[in-house]
Amino acid sequence: MTVLEFKQDTPETDKQPAAISVKNVLYATDFSATSESALPYATAICRRFGSTLHLAHVLSDTNLLLMTGGVDYVCFETLYSDAQSLAQEKVQHIAAELREIPYRTYVRHGKVWTNLSGIVAENGIDLIVVGTHGRTGLGKLVLGSVAEDILRHAPCPVITVGPGVCSRAKLPGFYGKGGELAPVELELRHILYATNFTAASLRVAPVAVSLAAQFEARLTLMHVLEDYSKLGSRPAPIDDGVRKLQDEVPKDPALAYAPEIVIEFGSAWKCIVNKAAEREADLIVLGAHPASGTTHLPWSTVHQVVAHATCPVLTVPA
């Protein structure tokens, strides 16, 4: 098994990346348009890998209190009962459209990540799919507390579908003519993997290579130099970066296309987002470290990539 918690069908060798399988997918929703944009990815992944979809909604005390406006305990209990019933109805409405996809549903109450982490542990979740938004506040673009909690603490890979996902990257035809969930397929035609060459970050490279091999996708391996002070040193940072990226590809990786090596200068997140848009990438792959809540690329970089990317972002714990 590689650093990715997806199950590996065969051991990885120097000549053949291990095939990735996903047994259990957790889709967390608050029923917003943002969450809805992520659902086609969750269902398409389940169809591709034959996964079980775990559909979860958590009623948070914070949101319920905001809805009550500080009214008395009896009103709060009534509001909670009504909110739970409505949530159950919405979850079952989504589940009824899943057709052939095996699923389990959850409506829970309390802190969002506390409840989701319990579902992850109880069901051996391999992948979390969540929609997230970017909103301006105090001069900063923020992801939303729920998505940020998931990204910082999840022990398994997370796919985030952010506000910048363009129409080309969104999966088409979510609902069919009769209102049923359309059988959209997951296609990864171009994958961008970005690294800052920390040991942990480099351990994520086989995931990007395996996905590219499995989907017969083009693969871009990318490193961004934000520090220009060592450009005249030996070994040259550019040559060193190219060599390190080349070392991440097995000698005979069974890729449909030769990987592209990219070294750029400037703001890491801007370069990653711009290159992904330029290449019309379907997925950006980044490394993350859930135990400490930090990432192998700086958290601010991952934060901005997720908020601005025009395609989904896969963060992988390492």
C-alpha positions in Angstrom: 0.0 0.0 0.0 1.4 3.4 -0.9 1.0 6.6 1.1 -2.4 7.0 -0.4 -5.1 5.2 1.6 -6.7 4.0 -1.6 -6.3 0.2 -1.7 -3.6 -1.0 -4.1 -4.7 -3.9 -6.3 -1.1 -5.0 -7.0 2.3 -4.1 -5.4 4.1 -1.2 -7.0 7.3 -2.0 -8.9 9.9 0.0 -10.7 8.2 -1.0 -14.0 4.5 -0.9 -13.1 2.7 1.6 -10.8 0.2 -0.1 -8.6 -3.4 0.2 -9.7 -5.6 2.2 -7.3 -9.0 1.1 -6.1 -11.4 3.0 -3.8 -13.7 0.9 -1.7 -15.5 3.6 0.4 -16.2 7.2 -0.5 -17.5 9.8 2.0 -19.5 12.6 0.5 -20.2 15.4 3.1 -22.9 17.8 2.2 -24.7 20.8 3.7 -27.2 20.8 0.8 -25.8 24.0 -0.6 -25.1 24.6 -4.3 -21.4 24.4 -3.3 -21.9 20.9 -1.9 -24.0 19.9 -4.9 -21.2 20.7 -7.3 -19.1 18.0 -5.7 -21.7 15.2 -5.8 -21.1 14.3 -9.5 -17.5 13.7 -8.7 -18.3 11.5 -5.7 -20.8 9.4 -7.8 -18.5 9.2 -10.8 -15.7 7.9 -8.6 -18.0 5.3 -7.1 -19.0 4.1 -10.6 -15.4 4.0 -11.8 -14.1 2.0 -8.8 -17.3 0.1 -7.7 -17.2 2.0 -4.4 -19.8 2.4 -1.7 -20.9 6.0 -1.2 -21.3 7.2 2.3 -23.6 10.3 2.2 -23.4 12.4 5.3 -24.9 15.6 6.7 -24.2 17.0 10.1 -26.5 19.4 11.9 -24.2 21.8 13.7 -25.2 23.5 17.0 -23.8 26.8 15.6 -26.1 26.8 12.6 -29.1 25.8 14.7 -28.4 28.6 17.2 -28.1 31.1 14.5 -31.5 30.0 13.2 -33.1 30.3 16.6 -31.9 33.8 17.2 -31.2 33.0 20.8 -34.7 31.7 21.7 -35.6 29.4 24.5 -34.7 25.7 25.0 -38.1 24.4 23.9 -38.0 26.3 20.6 -34.4 25.0 20.0 -35.6 21.4 20.5 -38.5 21.9 18.1 -36.1 23.5 15.6 -33.7 20.7 15.9 -36.4 18.1 15.4 -37.7 19.9 12.3 -34.1 20.4 10.9 -33.3 16.7 11.5 -36.5 15.6 9.7 -35.8 17.9 6.7 -32.2 16.7 6.5 -33.3 13.1 6.5 -35.7 13.9 3.6 -33.0 15.6 1.6 -30.5 12.8 2.2 -33.0 10.2 1.2 -33.9 12.2 -1.9 -30.3 12.2 -3.0 -29.9 8.5 -2.1 -33.0 7.6 -4.2 -31.3 8.9 -7.3 -28.1 6.9 -6.9 -29.6 3.9 -8.7 -26.9 1.2 -8.9 -24.4 2.8 -6.5 -24.3 1.1 -3.1 -24.7 3.6 -0.3 -25.2 4.4 3.3 -26.6 7.6 4.7 -25.9 9.5 7.9 -27.6 12.5 9.6 -25.8 13.4 12.7 -25.8 16.3 15.2 -22.9 18.1 16.7 -19.4 19.2 15.6 -19.0 18.5 11.9 -15.5 17.0 11.8 -16.0 15.0 15.1 -18.9 13.3 13.4 -17.3 12.9 10.0 -14.1 11.5 11.6 -16.2 8.8 13.3 -17.8 7.8 10.0 -14.3 7.7 8.4 -13.0 5.4 11.2 -16.1 3.2 11.4 -16.2 2.5 7.7 -12.6 2.5 6.5 -13.2 5.5 4.3 -10.6 5.7 1.5 -11.6 9.1 0.1 -13.6 12.2 1.1 -15.2 14.4 -1.5 -16.4 17.9 -0.5 -17.4 21.1 -2.2 -15.9 24.3 -0.8 -16.4 28.0 -1.5 -14.2 31.0 -1.6 -15.6 34.1 0.0 -13.9 37.4 0.7 -13.5 38.5 4.3 -11.0 40.9 5.8 -9.0 40.9 2.6 -8.6 37.1 2.5 -10.1 34.3 0.5 -11.3 31.6 2.9 -12.5 28.1 2.3 -15.1 27.7 4.9 -14.5 26.2 8.3 -15.9 22.7 7.5 -13.8 22.2 4.4 -10.8 23.5 6.2 -11.3 21.2 9.1 -11.5 18.2 6.7 -8.4 19.2 4.8 -6.4 19.8 7.9 -7.4 16.6 9.8 -8.5 13.9 7.4 -6.4 10.8 7.6 -7.3 9.8 4.1 -7.1 11.6 0.7 -9.6 14.4 0.1 -11.0 15.8 -3.2 -12.1 19.4 -2.9 -14.3 20.9 -5.6 -13.7 24.7 -5.2 -15.5 27.7 -6.5 -13.1 28.2 -9.4 -13.9 24.9 -11.1 -14.8 25.9 -14.6 -17.6 24.6 -16.7 -15.2 22.4 -18.8 -13.9 20.7 -15.6 -17.3 20.1 -14.1 -18.8 16.7 -14.9 -21.7 17.1 -17.3 -25.3 15.9 -17.2 -25.8 15.3 -13.5 -29.5 14.6 -13.8 -31.2 12.8 -16.6 -34.5 13.5 -18.4 -36.5 11.7 -15.8 -34.7 13.4 -12.9 -32.5 10.3 -12.1 -28.8 10.7 -11.6 -27.1 10.5 -15.0 -24.4 7.9 -15.4 -21.5 10.3 -15.8 -18.1 8.8 -16.1 -14.9 10.0 -14.4 -12.3 11.0 -16.9 -8.9 12.2 -16.0 -7.2 13.4 -19.2 -4.5 15.5 -17.6 -3.1 15.4 -14.0 -0.8 18.0 -12.4 1.3 17.0 -9.5 3.1 19.8 -7.6 5.8 19.3 -5.0 8.4 21.3 -3.0 10.7 18.2 -2.6 10.2 17.5 1.0 10.6 13.8 1.7 6.9 13.4 2.6 5.7 15.4 -0.4 7.7 13.2 -2.8 6.0 10.1 -1.4 2.8 11.3 -3.0 4.3 11.2 -6.5 3.5 7.5 -7.0 -0.2 8.4 -6.5 -0.1 10.9 -9.4 1.8 8.4 -11.6 -0.6 5.6 -10.7 -3.6 7.7 -11.5 -2.1 8.8 -14.8 -1.3 5.2 -15.8 -4.7 4.0 -14.8 -6.6 6.7 -16.6 -4.1 6.9 -19.5 -3.8 10.6 -18.7 -1.1 13.1 -19.4 1.0 14.0 -16.4 2.7 17.2 -15.5 5.3 17.1 -12.7 5.8 20.6 -11.3 8.1 22.5 -8.9 7.9 26.2 -8.2 11.0 28.2 -7.1 9.9 31.1 -4.9 13.5 31.8 -3.7 15.7 33.3 -6.5 18.7 33.9 -4.3 20.4 30.5 -5.2 20.0 30.7 -9.0 23.7 31.1 -9.5 24.8 28.4 -7.2 25.9 24.8 -8.0 24.2 22.5 -8.5 21.8 25.0 -10.3 18.4 24.9 -8.7 16.7 24.5 -12.0 18.8 21.5 -13.1 18.4 20.0 -9.6 14.7 20.4 -9.7 14.4 18.8 -13.1 16.5 15.8 -11.9 14.4 15.3 -8.8 11.2 15.4 -10.8 12.6 12.9 -13.3 13.5 10.6 -10.5 9.9 10.4 -9.4 8.9 8.6 -12.5 9.6 4.9 -12.7 11.8 3.8 -15.6 8.9 2.1 -17.3 5.8 3.5 -15.7 3.3 2.2 -18.4 2.1 5.8 -19.0 0.3 6.6 -22.2 2.3 9.8 -22.5 5.8 10.9 -21.5 5.5 13.1 -18.3 6.0 16.8 -18.7 8.6 18.4 -16.3 7.8 22.0 -15.3 10.0 24.4 -13.2 8.6 27.8 -12.7 9.4 31.0 -10.7 7.1 33.1 -8.6 4.2 32.6 -6.2 3.7 28.8 -5.8 -0.1 28.8 -5.7 -0.4 31.2 -8.6 2.0 29.1 -10.7 0.2 25.9 -9.8 -3.3 27.3 -10.5 -2.2 29.0 -13.8 -0.4 25.9 -15.1 -3.3 23.7 -14.3 -5.7 26.0 -16.2 -3.2 26.3 -19.1 -3.0 22.6 -19.4 -6.7 22.1 -18.8 -5.9 19.7 -16.0 -8.7 17.6 -14.6 -7.0 17.1 -11.3 -4.3 18.7 -9.1 -2.4 16.4 -6.7 -0.8 17.8 -3.6 0.8 16.2 -0.4 -0.6 16.8 3.0 0.1 15.8 6.6 -3.1 15.3 8.6 -1.6 14.5 12.0 -0.3 18.1 12.5 -2.7 19.8 10.3 0.1 21.1 8.1 0.9 20.4 4.5 4.1 19.6 2.7 3.5 22.6 0.5 2.8 25.5 2.9 -0.8 25.5 4.2 -1.3 28.9 2.6 -0.3 27.5 -0.8 -2.7 24.6 -0.5 -5.4 26.9 0.8 -5.0 29.2 -2.2 -4.8 26.4 -4.7 -8.0 24.9 -3.5 -9.8 28.3 -3.5 -8.7 29.3 -7.0 -8.2 26.0 -9.0 -10.2 25.5 -12.1 -10.3 21.8 -11.5 -10.7 19.5 -8.4 -7.8 19.2 -6.0 -6.7 15.9 -4.4 -4.7 16.3 -1.2 -3.0 13.1 -0.1 -1.7 12.5 3.5 1.9 11.4 3.6 
